[in-house]
Amino acid sequence: MFSLRLGIKATPVSLKPRLPVQNSAGARACFLKHLPLPPPGERVQALHHRRHLSTCTPRQAQYTRFSTESQTPFGNKWDARMKVVAVVSAGGLAYYLVHLEQVPETGRWRFMDISPKYEKKLAETAYAELLAEFDGKILPANHPITRHVRRVVTGILESSNLGSLRSSEPSRPRRGIEDVFWGEDPFSTPSDSVEANNVPESGGKEWNLLVVNDPKIVNAMATFGNIIVFTGILPICKDEQGLAAVLGHEIGHVVARHASERYSSSKVLLVMAFVLQSFGLDLGLSNLINTLLLELPNSRTQEMEADTIGIRLSAKACYDPQAAIEMHTRLAQHEKGSSGLEFLRTHPGSERRIKHLESLIPEAYSIQAASPQCAGMQSALDRFLGAARWS
């Protein structure tokens, strides 16, 4: 036996085994629970002097405050940068949807925020740049090659009421003895300047034509009403029918306003690059994504669309639609070995384009058959062949 001294009279304590300590939440056993209580008179005094002994871990008072901060996928709160990205993205999406339109010739949806009035200013600026870039290489209007190209372009434009072709050759400044010998600039053609005012009532658009003497460049292009033909493409065209296929394709780009579409799309690419960089993607990666997923696919789509419009235009101008397939076959032979992977190119593969054109042949012949002008030309050709057969 032993006594527990608490400043009061000792009380015998039994050495009975203590109950096991329960650690459950509702039944924590304490050592003092098994001590006998003192007499009633001494109980209050004992409470002031007794030191509580316990084998229990004291419970600490805890205070839990419910968080009022919004939880977002980007963290507990949006920083200023994410707010700017959200505002720019929302505004850009709204602007994009408002400026969606369909290409009238094919029905394809696209983003376009360039007005025709602004296109006219772009055409004038582009024409001045072309004159400066190819200065000294532009063939005069009275050159046989220029007249040959001009005849095909005029036929395509007038048959579809797209406007007229005005003189696009620059006035060459007089220099040296050669100009004194000629007495006047031999490259000037007054008749062409008069023709520039003869605009069809239904078309109303004036086109510029530049024939550039460069056999090494196998190309032709048209942008904002400016048509450029390099002499290097003529052997691929082979004849007037092949040239009509090339020119119909290039004019188709202008009719569908592809240059303005690319100019509009560049704004979308800038916004996307800003958003990608805001998420931590570096500039090089964002440019690569834009190029592979937007720029190149859109360029190939426009080329196929120009093929569709071009074969319709050339057929309406009474040129043989089959010539487009033959021209692309020759072009494929010329580009053999340098094609590369199609998804890295601005133009579709030759095989794919040829198959696409073959699918358009029935429609093109139907357009040609419905044209009174083509019917008259075919009758005249039949009469000529009949006369040659009997002679």
C-alpha positions as CSV (number, residue, x, y, z in Angstrom):
1,M,0.0,0.0,0.0
2,F,1.1,3.6,-0.6
3,S,-0.4,7.0,0.0
4,L,-0.9,9.9,-2.5
5,R,0.0,13.2,-0.8
6,L,-2.2,16.0,-2.0
7,G,-2.0,18.3,1.0
8,I,-4.8,16.5,2.7
9,K,-5.3,13.5,4.9
10,A,-4.0,10.4,3.3
11,T,-6.5,8.0,2.1
12,P,-5.8,4.4,1.6
13,V,-5.6,3.4,-2.0
14,S,-6.5,0.0,-3.3
15,L,-4.0,-1.7,-5.6
16,K,-6.6,-3.2,-7.8
17,P,-5.6,-3.4,-11.5
18,R,-6.7,-0.4,-13.5
19,L,-9.0,-0.7,-16.4
20,P,-7.4,-0.6,-19.8
21,V,-7.2,2.8,-21.4
22,Q,-9.6,3.2,-24.3
23,N,-8.5,5.5,-27.1
24,S,-11.8,5.6,-28.9
25,A,-13.4,9.0,-29.6
26,G,-16.3,8.6,-27.1
27,A,-14.6,6.6,-24.3
28,R,-11.3,8.1,-23.2
29,A,-10.3,6.7,-19.8
30,C,-8.3,8.8,-17.4
31,F,-6.2,7.9,-14.5
32,L,-8.1,10.0,-12.0
33,K,-11.3,8.3,-12.8
34,H,-10.2,5.3,-10.6
35,L,-9.1,7.4,-7.6
36,P,-11.6,7.4,-4.7
37,L,-13.2,10.7,-3.9
38,P,-12.4,12.4,-0.6
39,P,-15.1,13.0,2.1
40,P,-17.7,15.6,1.1
41,G,-16.3,18.3,3.4
42,E,-12.8,18.0,2.1
43,R,-13.8,17.6,-1.6
44,V,-14.0,21.3,-2.4
45,Q,-10.6,22.0,-0.7
46,A,-9.0,19.1,-2.5
47,L,-10.1,20.5,-5.8
48,H,-8.0,23.6,-5.2
49,H,-4.9,21.8,-4.3
50,R,-5.0,18.6,-6.3
51,R,-2.8,18.3,-9.4
52,H,-4.6,16.4,-12.0
53,L,-2.7,13.5,-13.3
54,S,-3.7,12.0,-16.6
55,T,-2.4,9.5,-19.1
56,C,-4.6,11.1,-21.9
57,T,-3.3,13.4,-24.5
58,P,-5.0,16.7,-24.0
59,R,-7.2,17.7,-26.8
60,Q,-6.4,21.0,-28.5
61,A,-9.2,23.3,-29.5
62,Q,-9.3,23.6,-33.3
63,Y,-11.0,26.3,-35.4
64,T,-11.9,25.6,-39.0
65,R,-12.8,28.4,-41.3
66,F,-14.5,27.7,-44.5
67,S,-12.6,29.1,-47.5
68,T,-14.4,31.7,-49.5
69,E,-11.9,31.9,-52.3
70,S,-13.1,30.5,-55.7
71,Q,-11.4,27.4,-56.9
72,T,-10.4,27.5,-60.6
73,P,-8.5,25.1,-62.9
74,F,-5.6,27.6,-62.8
75,G,-5.3,27.8,-59.0
76,N,-7.1,29.5,-56.1
77,K,-7.4,32.8,-57.9
78,W,-7.0,34.3,-61.3
79,D,-4.0,36.5,-61.8
80,A,-4.0,39.6,-64.0
81,R,-2.5,37.8,-66.9
82,M,-5.2,35.1,-67.0
83,K,-7.9,37.8,-66.9
84,V,-6.4,39.6,-69.9
85,V,-6.2,36.3,-71.8
86,A,-9.8,35.5,-71.0
87,V,-11.0,39.0,-72.1
88,V,-8.9,38.9,-75.3
89,S,-10.1,35.3,-76.1
90,A,-13.8,36.2,-75.6
91,G,-13.6,39.4,-77.6
92,G,-11.6,37.6,-80.4
93,L,-14.2,34.8,-80.6
94,A,-17.0,37.3,-80.8
95,Y,-15.2,39.2,-83.5
96,Y,-14.4,36.0,-85.4
97,L,-18.0,34.8,-85.4
98,V,-19.4,38.2,-86.6
99,H,-17.1,38.2,-89.6
100,L,-17.7,34.7,-90.8
101,E,-18.9,34.4,-94.4
102,Q,-19.3,31.9,-97.2
103,V,-17.3,31.9,-100.5
104,P,-20.1,32.5,-103.1
105,E,-18.5,30.2,-105.7
106,T,-18.0,27.1,-103.4
107,G,-20.0,27.7,-100.1
108,R,-16.9,27.3,-97.9
109,W,-17.1,29.2,-94.6
110,R,-14.2,31.5,-93.8
111,F,-13.2,34.5,-91.7
112,M,-13.1,37.8,-93.7
113,D,-12.8,41.3,-92.3
114,I,-11.4,43.2,-95.3
115,S,-13.8,45.4,-97.2
116,P,-13.7,45.6,-101.1
117,K,-12.9,49.4,-100.7
118,Y,-9.8,48.6,-98.7
119,E,-8.9,45.9,-101.3
120,K,-8.7,48.7,-104.0
121,K,-6.0,50.5,-101.9
122,L,-4.1,47.2,-101.5
123,A,-4.3,46.6,-105.2
124,E,-2.7,50.0,-106.0
125,T,0.0,49.5,-103.4
126,A,0.7,45.9,-104.7
127,Y,0.9,47.2,-108.3
128,A,3.5,49.8,-107.4
129,E,5.6,47.2,-105.6
130,L,5.4,44.8,-108.6
131,L,6.6,47.5,-111.0
132,A,9.5,48.3,-108.7
133,E,10.4,44.6,-108.2
134,F,10.4,43.6,-111.9
135,D,11.6,46.8,-113.3
136,G,13.5,46.1,-116.6
137,K,11.9,42.6,-117.1
138,I,8.4,43.6,-118.0
139,L,7.6,43.0,-121.7
140,P,5.9,45.8,-123.6
141,A,2.2,45.6,-124.5
142,N,3.0,45.2,-128.2
143,H,5.3,42.2,-127.6
144,P,3.9,39.0,-129.2
145,I,4.0,37.1,-125.9
146,T,2.1,39.9,-124.1
147,R,-0.5,40.1,-126.8
148,H,-0.9,36.3,-126.7
149,V,-1.4,36.3,-122.9
150,R,-3.6,39.4,-123.1
151,R,-6.0,37.7,-125.5
152,V,-6.5,34.8,-123.2
153,V,-7.0,36.9,-120.1
154,T,-9.5,39.2,-121.9
155,G,-11.5,36.2,-123.0
156,I,-11.8,34.8,-119.5
157,L,-12.7,38.1,-117.9
158,E,-15.3,39.2,-120.5
159,S,-17.0,35.8,-120.7
160,S,-17.7,35.9,-116.9
161,N,-18.4,39.6,-116.7
162,L,-15.4,40.1,-114.3
163,G,-14.3,43.4,-115.7
164,S,-11.8,44.5,-118.3
165,L,-8.0,44.4,-118.7
166,R,-6.3,47.8,-118.8
167,S,-2.8,48.6,-119.9
168,S,-0.5,47.5,-117.1
169,E,2.8,48.4,-118.6
170,P,4.7,51.2,-116.9
171,S,5.9,54.2,-118.8
172,R,9.6,53.7,-119.1
173,P,11.7,56.8,-118.5
174,R,13.8,58.0,-121.4
175,R,17.5,57.5,-121.1
176,G,20.5,57.8,-123.4
177,I,20.9,57.9,-127.1
178,E,18.4,55.1,-127.8
179,D,15.5,57.2,-126.7
180,V,16.7,60.2,-128.8
181,F,16.9,57.9,-131.8
182,W,13.4,56.7,-131.5
183,G,12.1,60.2,-130.8
184,E,9.4,58.7,-128.4
185,D,9.2,55.9,-126.0
186,P,8.6,52.8,-128.1
187,F,7.0,51.0,-125.1
188,S,4.2,53.5,-124.8
189,T,0.9,52.5,-126.4
190,P,-1.7,55.3,-126.5
191,S,-4.5,52.9,-127.7
192,D,-4.1,51.0,-124.5
193,S,-4.6,54.1,-122.3
194,V,-7.9,54.7,-124.0
195,E,-8.9,51.1,-123.5
196,A,-8.5,51.5,-119.8
197,N,-11.7,53.5,-119.6
198,N,-13.8,50.9,-121.4
199,V,-15.1,49.0,-118.4
200,P,-18.0,46.6,-118.9
201,E,-21.2,47.8,-117.2
202,S,-21.7,44.5,-115.3
203,G,-18.2,43.9,-114.2
204,G,-16.7,47.4,-113.5
205,K,-13.4,46.0,-112.3
206,E,-10.1,46.9,-114.0
207,W,-7.3,44.4,-114.0
208,N,-3.6,44.9,-114.5
209,L,-1.4,42.5,-116.5
210,L,2.4,42.2,-116.2
211,V,4.3,39.7,-118.4
212,V,7.7,39.2,-116.9
213,N,10.5,38.0,-119.0
214,D,12.2,35.4,-116.7
215,P,12.5,31.9,-118.1
216,K,13.8,30.5,-114.8
217,I,10.6,31.2,-112.9
218,V,7.9,28.7,-113.7
219,N,5.0,30.5,-112.2
220,A,2.0,32.8,-112.7
221,M,0.1,34.6,-110.0
222,A,-2.7,37.1,-109.4
223,T,-3.4,39.2,-106.3
224,F,-5.8,42.1,-105.7
225,G,-6.6,42.4,-109.5
226,N,-2.9,42.2,-110.6
227,I,-2.1,39.3,-112.9
228,I,1.6,38.4,-113.3
229,V,2.8,35.8,-115.9
230,F,6.4,34.7,-116.0
231,T,7.7,33.5,-119.4
232,G,9.0,30.3,-117.7
233,I,5.5,29.0,-117.4
234,L,4.8,29.1,-121.1
235,P,6.6,25.8,-122.0
236,I,4.5,24.1,-119.4
237,C,1.3,25.6,-120.8
238,K,2.3,24.5,-124.3
239,D,-0.5,26.3,-126.1
240,E,-3.4,28.7,-125.5
241,Q,-5.6,26.0,-124.0
242,G,-3.0,25.3,-121.3
243,L,-2.4,29.0,-120.7
244,A,-6.2,29.4,-120.2
245,A,-6.0,26.7,-117.5
246,V,-3.2,28.5,-115.7
247,L,-4.8,32.0,-116.0
248,G,-8.3,30.6,-115.0
249,H,-6.7,29.2,-111.8
250,E,-5.0,32.5,-110.9
251,I,-8.0,34.6,-111.7
252,G,-10.0,32.2,-109.5
253,H,-7.8,33.3,-106.6
254,V,-8.9,36.9,-107.1
255,V,-12.5,36.1,-107.6
256,A,-12.6,34.1,-104.3
257,R,-10.6,37.0,-102.6
258,H,-8.0,34.6,-101.3
259,A,-5.4,37.3,-100.7
260,S,-7.8,39.2,-98.5
261,E,-8.7,36.0,-96.7
262,R,-5.0,35.4,-95.9
263,Y,-4.6,39.0,-94.7
264,S,-7.6,38.5,-92.4
265,S,-6.4,35.1,-91.1
266,S,-3.1,36.7,-90.1
267,K,-5.0,38.5,-87.3
268,V,-6.4,35.3,-86.0
269,L,-2.9,33.8,-86.0
270,L,-1.6,36.7,-83.9
271,V,-4.3,36.3,-81.3
272,M,-3.7,32.5,-81.1
273,A,0.0,33.1,-80.7
274,F,-0.7,35.5,-77.9
275,V,-2.9,32.9,-76.1
276,L,-0.4,30.1,-76.6
277,Q,2.4,32.3,-75.1
278,S,0.2,33.2,-72.2
279,F,0.0,29.5,-71.3
280,G,3.8,29.2,-71.4
281,L,4.4,28.1,-74.9
282,D,7.4,29.8,-76.5
283,L,7.2,31.8,-79.7
284,G,8.9,29.2,-81.8
285,L,6.4,26.5,-80.8
286,S,3.4,28.7,-81.3
287,N,4.6,29.7,-84.8
288,L,5.1,26.0,-85.7
289,I,1.6,25.1,-84.5
290,N,0.1,28.0,-86.5
291,T,2.0,27.1,-89.6
292,L,1.3,23.4,-89.6
293,L,-2.3,23.5,-88.4
294,L,-3.6,26.7,-90.0
295,E,-1.5,28.5,-92.6
296,L,-0.5,25.5,-94.8
297,P,-3.9,23.7,-94.6
298,N,-5.7,26.9,-95.5
299,S,-3.3,27.5,-98.4
300,R,-3.9,24.0,-99.8
301,T,-7.6,24.5,-99.4
302,Q,-7.5,27.8,-101.4
303,E,-5.5,26.1,-104.2
304,M,-8.1,23.4,-104.6
305,E,-10.8,26.1,-104.5
306,A,-9.0,28.1,-107.2
307,D,-8.8,24.9,-109.3
308,T,-12.5,24.5,-109.1
309,I,-13.3,28.2,-110.0
310,G,-10.6,28.3,-112.6
311,I,-11.8,25.3,-114.7
312,R,-15.3,26.8,-114.6
313,L,-14.0,30.2,-115.8
314,S,-11.9,28.7,-118.7
315,A,-14.8,26.5,-119.7
316,K,-17.1,29.4,-119.9
317,A,-14.6,31.2,-122.0
318,C,-14.8,28.3,-124.5
319,Y,-11.4,26.7,-123.6
320,D,-11.2,22.9,-123.3
321,P,-11.5,21.8,-119.7
322,Q,-9.4,18.7,-120.4
323,A,-6.4,21.0,-121.0
324,A,-6.2,21.7,-117.3
325,I,-5.5,18.1,-116.6
326,E,-2.9,17.9,-119.3
327,M,-1.2,21.0,-118.1
328,H,-1.0,19.7,-114.5
329,T,0.4,16.4,-115.8
330,R,3.2,18.3,-117.5
331,L,3.7,20.4,-114.3
332,A,4.0,17.2,-112.2
333,Q,6.7,15.9,-114.6
334,H,8.5,19.2,-114.2
335,E,8.3,19.2,-110.4
336,K,9.1,15.5,-110.1
337,G,11.6,14.8,-107.3
338,S,11.0,18.1,-105.5
339,S,7.5,17.7,-104.2
340,G,8.2,16.5,-100.6
341,L,5.6,15.8,-98.0
342,E,2.2,17.4,-98.8
343,F,1.5,18.6,-95.3
344,L,4.6,20.8,-95.4
345,R,3.7,22.4,-98.8
346,T,1.5,25.3,-99.7
347,H,0.1,23.5,-102.7
348,P,-1.6,20.1,-102.8
349,G,0.2,17.2,-104.6
350,S,-0.2,17.0,-108.3
351,E,-1.9,13.6,-108.2
352,R,-4.5,14.9,-105.8
353,R,-5.1,18.0,-107.9
354,I,-5.5,16.0,-111.1
355,K,-8.1,13.7,-109.5
356,H,-10.0,16.7,-108.3
357,L,-10.0,18.3,-111.8
358,E,-11.1,15.0,-113.3
359,S,-14.1,15.0,-111.0
360,L,-15.0,18.5,-112.3
361,I,-14.8,17.7,-116.1
362,P,-18.5,16.8,-116.5
363,E,-19.6,20.1,-114.8
364,A,-17.1,22.1,-116.9
365,Y,-18.4,20.6,-120.2
366,S,-22.0,21.3,-119.0
367,I,-21.0,25.0,-118.5
368,Q,-19.4,25.2,-121.9
369,A,-22.4,23.6,-123.6
370,A,-24.8,26.1,-121.9
371,S,-22.8,29.1,-123.3
372,P,-24.2,30.5,-126.5
373,Q,-20.8,32.0,-127.3
374,C,-19.1,28.5,-127.1
375,A,-21.9,27.0,-129.2
376,G,-21.2,29.6,-131.9
377,M,-17.5,28.9,-131.9
378,Q,-18.0,25.2,-132.1
379,S,-20.3,25.6,-135.1
380,A,-17.7,27.8,-136.8
381,L,-15.0,25.3,-136.1
382,D,-17.1,22.5,-137.5
383,R,-17.7,24.4,-140.7
384,F,-14.0,25.2,-141.0
385,L,-13.1,21.5,-140.6
386,G,-15.8,20.5,-143.1
387,A,-14.5,22.9,-145.7
388,A,-10.9,21.8,-145.2
389,R,-12.0,18.2,-145.6
390,W,-13.7,18.8,-149.0
391,S,-10.9,21.0,-150.3
